[in-house]
């Protein structure tokens, strides 16, 4: 396993009885990068994170975090790791400050770390409020403050935008970017929302039914935004033959329509070819498939 | 240093915690209830006026004396304590799962055994304060009632039994902690404690009484017949074994099992 890796997994697998939650997962997260771990609900994201953090045992394979093998009961690997797993959680009878004081003591951080974490997550107005009386968004902020308090080298965040309002989401995104760019913190962030990950991550791993389907960087993800011309016509078979003969060789037939790729600037030519052959056009439009569609296509969902 | 930090955080977690006050209120009812019976027994006329309560007090066969008062309190601390301490230990351990904070603790660079030991020490301190409070309350109420039969020997013997049974009750609590971490909630440990109380009565009437940890308590405090004179060395060994097994199982549960919430 290479020295530049913040997280490495090899054939990491988790079975629950007959169900395989994570299936031979090979991940390689480089130090200093923001890695988006994308998958639909139940894809295996949280199970993977739990294995990375030693909360559950892998059925097979291995994981390494910041150069240390994750083994049951061996906690030293987590000294430089901050995390947020699933839902935000805190002791409801304690104030925000007291909750963070617990984290400060247990991580051996200096006294000023609590005030810094409060300021970083803009919780000053809630510092003396009991965690049980916080809104969902502020509880999430508290959990993020707890994860950041000891200035970790690696952040493992499971759906960090949960419960945050749009302004809060932007704020957290900017914070994570700044931690990665200015402080070299590696960020491993899971989400089921592609747009959120696409805006933040340097690289994205797409997990589905426990398997890593694809790993791609942001540029490649953008390249996957497909553009094509949709042609609606009464006789798609004949239309496809005519278009192929006219030099449109990248065609896809979907539900009685024809998708013509690489022909964004040749829509008039398409129309001339088909109308000239006596076919009646019912639709001719340029479609730009967004990233969500790409994600759904990749994971076998609609459209 | 690590243990001191963990212990400090465990104590901090009890701040503004209503359960602490509830536990004090629950156990302090013991001496009050016994004192009420004593008072009724000493005044049969008033007992008759009180109807059912007076009849029950008469039927209980309680003598209104210091030895009887202390002996009944031993029963309350023993059998009531088994349930109350189970409640306390369940709260200390299971709250981490119920409040979703277990995952935060288990990813810290601190050996998980320290959390188990710190929580059990907090339970010990909590229980010791409860028992000390109840003893103080007992003495005050007993003196106020003017119960007969008070002597240094009676007091020493009574307090010795209360402290002894409180210690034995505590030694059984790690098994409740294990069930709490296994069940990740309050229901399983409290159900376990109730089941053990029932089994204590069942085994207490059999030859297994000296070998079943909860029956040892029941036998000593006289909830299954006349109280035995002393806890035998073999019974102590059984209780000690249960204590060690409970701690070991709880640590192993946190260390080696899947910890999901």
Interface residues (C-beta under 8 A of the other chain):
Chain A: X50 X53 X54 X55 X56 X57 X72 X73 X75 X76 X77 X78 X79 X81 X83 X85 X86 X87 X88 X89 X90 X91 X92 X93 X94 X98 X101 X102 X103 X105 X106 X107 X108 X130 X146
Chain B: X5 X6 X8 X9 X12 X13 X15 X16 X17 X99 X100 X101 X103 X104 X105 X106 X107 X108 X109 X110 X111 X112 X255 X256 X257 X258 X259 X260 X261
